[in-house]
Amino acid sequence: MKIKLGIIGSTETVERVKDILTEFEEKIEPFIYCYKHKQETLTILKECQEKVDVLLFTGQVPFAIAKKENMIYKPFVFIPRTGTSVYRVFWQMNVEGIDYKKISFDTLEKENIQEAIKDLDIPIEKFYVKSYPGDIDYNDLVKYHYKLWKEEKVNAVATCLGETYRNLKKLGIPAYRLYPTRPLIREYITKAIYKGNVERIKATQIALQIVKTKNKSRSISSEYEFLKLKNKLEEGLISYTQDNFGSIFPFGRDEYLIFTTRGAIDAHCQEFNIPHFIHPEQNIDIELASGIGFGNTIHEAEVNARIALDYAIKEDSNCCYIMDEKSVLSGPIYEKDSSPLSYDLIVEDEEIQKIAKEIQISPTYVCKMKSIFNKIGRNTIEAEELGNYLGISVRSARRILKQIVDAKYGKNIAQESRTGMGRPRNIYEITF
């Protein structure tokens, strides 16, 4: 079965990708999505993700916008302007007789340019780089490059953005476009196919969902009332299980085990929608916690589901947590407006372990905080917000932030005044 590949980018870069697609026609079914303006990326994502297996962003711009808005939930790759893309620009300047000893770039990482300079043994005197965070205006980049050129700090400009390139050319500046080259396009289409195949294998994994009622503290006037409540709940759970092509088994007085596959249940992992199957008109006043575990065996899936359930039980609202075979925990997932955190419970990354040791907090907390910053789209935070995300007191959050600052992984950058009583809130910038 062919991988359904959604290709998102500007018309110019998508056309370059289309030239290569014939080489992969036996492996992929392409879905082409071109935008005229970068902000159309968000509309495209809403439309295409239900249709495709993998996303291929043709450049940094659409990928940065989608990532910032936290709208990507399918496997993805994006084609960077590294290696041959940079070599091509230097070769083009050389052919045209342009002095490229002083040059400015945008969007690329400084390390990628340094590597190309070293590989090509180019006698660069000075180069400048402007990063692209995803929300910068095309014209801001034009102003950046134009100022350097006007001050004679650069002789040429290399940009990844078509609109910036065209505006620079209108100003008479020697500007060059960093396009994805054919080898890069092939490499990242191949990576997209690999990711698609991995997802298909994962889709056959065992998934076990445990659903638990949390109404123990509530008094139920009679056994008959309890049985009526339970029957209505089970009716909804049967419909939910049927929708997930699974099998359901009662376990004790207040738990239900639902067995299915990861591929079947993945569609329901964006929100905790079991309450939707228990019709509101039935007026069922019941609190639910759920844990979903993925694994290659039933035992592994159940162990992971139990860990996830323990986290869900601690929450005040109906919610679900998910634990996968790599010990990545995601949650809490609520009935609506869910944007769960995902982080490692078992951390093997040596860099994260080093950071955690120096700050004197657990590696899991470091991973969780990284997930928080990814979710909110910034690395600045204050104690109350951090405490809410970590589920700890404001006092404990202040202590953690102080430890981060003391370990040189953050700094206090501002104070936000409150109206009325109380101390002003300190805003911290975290750098790990």
N, C-alpha and C positions, 0 to 999 in steps of 0.2 A: 504494500500500500504506500502511495506517495505521501511525503511530508507536505502539509499545507503551509506554505511560507508566505507570510505577510510582509511585503517590502514597503517601507515608509521613508519618504524623503522628498527633496526638491525634484522638479522635473529633470533638471540637468544630471543629477547624480543617479536618479532612478534609471534614466536612459542608458547610462553606462553599465548598470547592473543587468539590465535587460539584454545587452549584447552578449553576456556570459551565460545567460539562463539556458540556452539551447544545449550547453554541455551537460546540464543536469536534468534534462527533460524526463529521464526515466526514474528520477528519484524525488523530484519535487513538483508540486502544483502551485504555481505562483499566484498571489493575489496582490495586485499593484495598487498602491495608494500614494498619489503625488499631491503635494500641497503647493499653493501659491504663496501663502504666508505661513511662517513657522507655527503660529498659534493654532492653525488648523490641525496640528498634530493631535490635540486632545480630542477633537471631534472624530478624527479617524480612528483613534484607539477605542473609543466607545463603540464604533461600528464594527471594527474588524476582529477583535479578540475572540468573539464567539465563533468565528469562521475559520480561524487558522490554528496551527499547532505551535508555530514558532514565529517570532517577529525578527525582522532584519531591518535595523535602522541604517540608512545609508551614510549617516554622519553624526557628529556630536550634537548638532543643534536639536533635531527632533528627540534624540535620546535624552539630552539634558532636561528638556521641557517635560517629557513624560516621567522621568525619574523624580524631578522636583515635585510634581503634582501627585506622586505615588500612585500612578494609574496603570502600571505594568503588572499584570498577574500571569502572563504567559512567559515561557522561556524566551530569551532574546539574545541577540548579539548586535553590536554596532560596528561599522567599518571605520577604524581610526585612520587618521592621516599620518601614518608613521612609515618608517622604512622607505619603500619605493616611491611613496607619494612625495616625500621630501627630496629624495634623490632626483626625481623627475623635474622639480622646480629648479634645483641647482643646475641641472643639465640644460634646461631651457634658457636660463640666464646666461650660461656660458656660451651657448650657440648664438645668442643675440648680442653678445659682447657687453653685457651689463656687469658693472663692478659690484659684486655681491659680498665684498668684505665687510660691509656694514648693512645689516638687513633687519627688518622687524617681522615677527610672526604673530598670529593669533590662534587661539583655540588649542594648540599643541602644548604638551608638557615640555619643559625646558630640557629634560633628560633625553627626550626623543631627538631634539635638534642637535644636542651635543654629540649624541651617538652617530648621527648622519655625518656631521662635520668630521668626526674622528675617522669614520669608515672611508670617507672620500678624501681625507687629508687636505681639507680646504683651509687656507690661511685667513680665517675670519678674524677681523679686528674687534668687532663688537656686534652682538645681536640682542634684540629685545623681544620679549614675549608677553602677550596679553592673554590671560586665561579667559575662558568663556564659561561662566557659571550657569548659563541657561536663561537668564532674564535680562541680559544686556542688549541694548538696542543696536541694530546694524550701524546706525550713524555714529554711535559712541565709539565703535571700532574705527570708523573712518576718521573721526577726530583724533583718535590716539595715533594712528599711522601718519596722518597728515602733519600733525605737530612735530613728530620726529623727523619727517622728511623736510619740512619747512626750516627746522633748526639745523639741517644738514647733518643730522646724527645718523641717518640711513640713506642708502642709495636706491634701495628697492624694498618692496613689501610683498609678503606671502600671506594670503588669507584663505581660510577654509569656506568662507561665506560668499555666496554668489552676489547678493545685494551689495555687500561691502566692496567686493571686487569691482563691480560695475561703477559704483560711485567714485572709487579711487581712480579708475581709468578716466572718468569724466574730468577729474581734477588734474589730469596730466601726469599722474604719478606712475612710475614703473611698477605695476602691480601684477602679481601672478597668482593663479588659483591653484590651491592644493586639492586635486581631485583624487578619488580612490582609483588606484591603478588596477589593471586586470589581475595581476597576481594576488593583490590584497582582496579583491572581490571574490576570487575563487576560494581563497583561504577561509573567508568568513561565511560564505555559502556552505562550505564543507563543515564548518563548526556548527552552523545552524542545523544542518541535516543530522549531525551527531547528537545535538541536544534534543532534537525531535525524536530520534530513536531511543534515547535514554528515557525520555518521558513516557514513551509507549511501554517500555519495559517496566518502569515504575508503576504504570497504570494497572499492571497485573498483580501488584503486591497485595497482600492481605491487609484489609482495614477492619479494625474492630472499634465500634463506638459503644461506650457505656453511657447510659442515660440514668441519672439518679434523681429521685425526688428529694427536696430539702424541707418538707413541711413537718418535720418531727416535732417542732416546738409548738405547732398550732394544734389546738384541741379539735378533734373531730367527734361530734356528739354520739355517733354510734358506728358499729362495724358496718351496718348497711350503708351509711353515708360514705364511709371509706371505700367500700366496694363499688359504689356508683361512680365515685371520683376516679377510681382505678380503671374501671371499664371504659370511661370516656377517654382517659389518657391512652390506654392501650389501643383504642380505635384510631386515634391520631397517629400513634407510633407505627401501627401496621401500615397505614397509608404512606407514611414517610419511608418505611423500609421497602415497601413495594416500589416506590419512586426511585430508590437506590439499588434495586435489583438484589436485595439482601435477604437474610433470614434473621428473625428476631426470637430471642429466648428470654423469658422472665428469669431473674436471678435474685432469690430472696424476696423480701417484702417490698423493697423500694428501688430495685435496680433492673435494668433491661440491657441485654447484650445484643448488638446488631452486627452481624458478620456480612461483609461485602468486599469489594475490591477498591483499591485506591482510585482507579479511573472512574468508577461509578460514583464515589462519594465526593470527589474533588469539586464537582459543580456546586455542591452545597457547603463548601468550606469558606465561602466569602462572607456568609452571615449565619448566625445560629437560627435556623428557620424551622426547627421542630415545632415551636409554638404556633406557626402558621398552619400546621396540619391539624392542630387541635382547635376546632372552629370557635371563634369568639362568642357565637350565639349560644354555645353550650355553657358559657359562664363558669369555666373551670379555674378556680383560684388555686394555682399550684406553682411552686418554684422548682426549676430544673437546673441541674448542673450536668455537663457532659464532657467526656474526654474521648478523643479519637487517637488511636495509635496505629501507626503503619509498621509493617514488618515483613520479613521473608518467611516467617513461620507464625503460627497462631500464638505460640508462647511469647515471641518477641512483640507482636502486635498488642497482646493483652498487657504485658508489662508497661509498654509505652502508654497505652490507654489509661492505665491506673495512675501513672505519674501525672498525665494531663488532667485527669479527673480531680486529683488532689488540689491542683491549682484552681480549677473551676469552682469547687466547693467553697473556697475562701472568698469568692466574689459575692457581692450583695445581690446582683441581678442575675436573671437567666443568662447563662453564657456557656461557651465551650472553649476548650484548649485543645491543641493538636501537638502530638509528639511524633516525630518521624524516626526512621531507622538510624539516623545520624545524630540523634539526641538533640535535634533542633526543636525548641518549643515555640509555638505560635499562639498568641492570645493576649488578652481575652477577646473572643469573638462574640459580639452581641447580636440581638435580633435585627438591628439595622444600624446604619452609619458606622460599620466596623472598619477599623484600620489597625489590625493587631500588630503587636511587636513580634519579631522573630529573632531568637538568639540561642546560642549554644549553651546547653546545661553542662556538657562535658567539653572542656576547652583544651585542645592540644596545641594550639597556635603558640609558639614560643614567644613571639613579640607581645601578645596579649598577656601571657603569663608574666613576662618581665614588667609590663606596665602595672599589672595588678599587684605584684610584689612591692614595687616602689611606692605605689599609692597606699598599700596595705588594705586593699579590699579584695573580694573574690574575683577570679577571672570571669565568672558568670555575670557579675555586676558590670564589668567593663564591656562585655558583649551586649548586655541589655542596654547600657547607655549609648553605645554605638547605634543600636537599633532605634532608640528614641530620637537621636539626632537625624537619622535617616528618615524617620517618619515625619518629624516636624520641619525638615528641610533647612535646618540651621544648626550651628554648634554653640549657640548662646542659650543660657538657661538660668533660671533663678531657683532658689531652694524649694519654694512651695510647688512649683511645676514639676521639679525633679521628684519631690516626695510623692506627688500624686501618681506619677508614672511608675515609680519603684514600689509603691504601696508601703511607704515608711513615713515616719513623722517628719515634720519640717525641720525639727532639731537634728534628727539623724541625717537628713539631706544636707543641712549646713555643715555638719561634721565631715561628710564625704567630700563636699566641695572644697572645704579647707584643706583636706588631705591631698586633693588633686592639685591645688595651687601650691602647697608646700613641696610637692614632688615635681614641680615645674611642668605639669601637663595642663595648666590652665591659669587664667588670671582674671581678677576682678576688673571689669572694664567700665562699669557704670553703676549708678544708683538710681532706682526708679522711685520717685516720691509717691506716697499715698496721700489721699485726702483724709483728714481726720487723724485719729489716734493710730499708734503703732509705729514700729521702726520701718525705715525705707528699705526696699528690697534691693539687694545686690545682684547685678547681672554678671554672670561668669561666661567667659569664652573658653571652651574646652578644646585642646589641641591633639588629643590622641586619636 
